[in-house]
Each structure stands twice: as structure tokens, then as C-alpha cells.
């Protein structure tokens, strides 16, 4: 499930169309007209592609991974800088794993630990 931290979200500087709204391939993110905040309209339809997580310029979006995959309270936060995606996976008990994924030749991905 995608979560938006409204304490961190800067509403894309007041842009009419938010980056997370534009990048979501399922058109699952919209904007609340009352307060201009992005909202996940159809969380049950999210397939956890992480496009919004990676595209958020202030890392305000996280993905709560299904407990069947990694445990009840596991989340993923990612940020992109150039050709690298920096990821932090936080699990139960506050355990964290950090890694980066770099795009190399021909769109190939390489994980660095």
C-alpha cells in the first residue's frame, strides 16, 4: 500500500498536476481539490510498481509491502538521483537495509550493496 507523508510532501511546489499523479501507470493517484494534496484514490488496485515512490522529489511517498512478502511492518522508501535509485527497506523492530540500484548500459539494472 502506498502512503504519502503529508508532513514531508510539498505538493510539488503548487503544480497543478503532481508528479506522483502523472507517473502512476494505473491512474490511481489524484489530487484533493480542497487542500491540493495528492491522494491514493484506489489503493486496492495498486500493484506496487514503486513509480511514485521513486519519482517523488522529497521522498514523501513510501510503499508498505504486503506482510506475506516481508513481514507485517515492512516498508520501502526510494529516491532517485541521476541514474541511481537509493532504497531503504525498514522491517519489523526497526531493522533497516539500504542499497542502491544503478542503470548501466542498455537500461540494465545493477544493485550495489
JOHU-V352065 format. One record per pair of residues at least 4 apart in sequence whose C-alpha atoms are under 7 Angstrom apart, sorted by the first residue. I is the first residue (numbers start at 1). J is the second residue. If there is no record, write none. Layout:
BEGIN
i={I,I}
j={J,J}
END
This chain:
BEGIN
i={1,1,1,1,2,2,2,2,3,3,3,4,4,4,5,5,5,8,8,9,9,11,11,12,12,17,17,18,19,19,19,20,20,20,20,20,21,21,21,23,23,24,24,24,24,28,28,28,29,29,29,29,30,30,30,30,31,31,31,31,32,32,32,32,50,51,52,52,53,53,53,53,53,54,54,54,55,56,56,59,59,62,62,62,63,63,63,64,64,64,65,65,65,65,66,67,67,67,70,71,73,73,74,74,74,75,75,75,76,76,76,76,77,77,77,78,78,78,78,79,79,79,80,80,80,81,83,83,84,84,84,84,85,85,85,86,86,86,87,87,87,88,88,88,88,89,89,89,90,90,90,90,91,91,99,99,100,100,100,101,101,101,101,102,102,102,103,103,103,103,104,104}
j={43,63,64,65,61,62,63,64,61,62,63,60,61,62,9,60,61,58,60,58,60,18,37,18,19,21,22,22,23,55,56,24,29,52,55,56,27,29,30,51,52,28,29,51,52,40,41,42,38,39,40,41,38,39,40,41,36,37,38,39,36,37,38,39,54,55,56,61,59,61,62,77,78,78,79,80,80,60,61,78,79,75,76,77,75,76,77,74,75,76,69,70,74,75,70,71,72,73,74,92,91,92,90,91,92,89,90,91,87,88,89,90,87,88,89,85,86,87,88,85,86,87,84,85,86,85,102,103,100,101,102,103,100,101,102,99,100,101,98,99,100,96,97,98,99,96,97,98,94,95,96,97,95,96,112,113,111,112,113,109,110,111,112,109,110,111,107,108,109,110,108,109}
END
